Amino acid sequence: MVNKLAMPKSWNADTKPHKFCPGCGHGIVLKILGEIIDEVGIQNRLVFGVDIGCSLLAWDFFNVDTVQTHHGRTTPVMVGIKRANPDLLCIAYMGDGGGYAIGSQHLVNSAFRNEKIMAIVVNNCNYGMTGGQMAPTTLPGQKTETSPYGRDPETMGSPTLGPEMVAAIAPAGAYVARGSIGNVRQLKRFLKKAVENQIAGNGFSFVEVMSSCPTNWRTNAKQTWDYVEKEMSKYFKTGELRTPDEKREA
Amino acid sequence: MSKEFRNLHYESPKGYFNISPDLCKSCGLCKEKCPTDVLDWSKELGVYGSPIIEPVRIEQCTACGICQMVCPDAAILIEKKKKASKTA
């Protein structure tokens, strides 16, 4: 018997096992996304955009058209594709470095214009691909390569709250939520709602996912779960921040 | 030609536990998430040459599927046994 049944049908099985580190949260997020693509049946009209950073390792992940763009420019490229061909569904898949540090201008302006695309930011509290440097989302006191004594909010600022930022500026019709790989069922519900919001054409859909980076956190499996579920959730609260039904003045 | 993955098949009281040594990267996320502490390290080696997960206490498995849900590599597949009908 061949163990392919656990894989979503939209996955490109020839490229598996995938290139992410053992225990990386990207695999869980992309598995959920693959299941949603299968359930909603959008594989043949989906464009998947990946950013620089660990997220670019997903370039051959799905059997869908994928484009890889420069630092944080995934959102405007997806906006361009969506404007040129409104029948397509566009998903911008970024890490916290690409989404919040280098690409926050694009994220904020796309949300402000209420572009009908979907953006997923996978937040693992550091720059994973370059070796675990401090990112905008690094927690206060967290030790990274460039904050060896822990992040000091006095001098290095506080972690970026992306969904709160987007929820504050996005016009009516936007969907904004934050999920965690610690609660897979809730995360799947949020991602599915975001995909459906884009299909309905209501507005900008944005989901942040709290994810793990065992390689750069230097944690074992138990410590990884503890960090995601106890430490990160103290600062980043999961839940829906904006739903399209919400009334709001433009 | 699409790629084929080996599969190890185990039977538990409530279902079947399948794991692929060609996909498991030994991250251990499933081992920590298992509510009934079924999983532990195996003698079999996975894709990175590290021990894969094995349901050593399979009699405790309730086929809840949490290990399948949190596996980032889709290496685990849980098949639930159908409940025997009361008329039979």
Interface residues (C-beta under 8 A of the other chain):
Chain A: M1 V2 N3 K4 L5 A6 M7 P8 W11 A13 D14 K16 P17 H18 F20 C21 P22 G23 C24 G25 H26 G27 I28 K31 I181 V184 R185 P214 N220 A221 K222 T224 W225
Chain B: S2 K3 E4 F5 R6 N7 H9 N18 I19 S20 D22 L23 K25 S26 C27 G28 L29 K31 E32 K33 V47 Y48 S50 Q68 M69 V70 C71 P72 D73 A74 A75 I76 L77
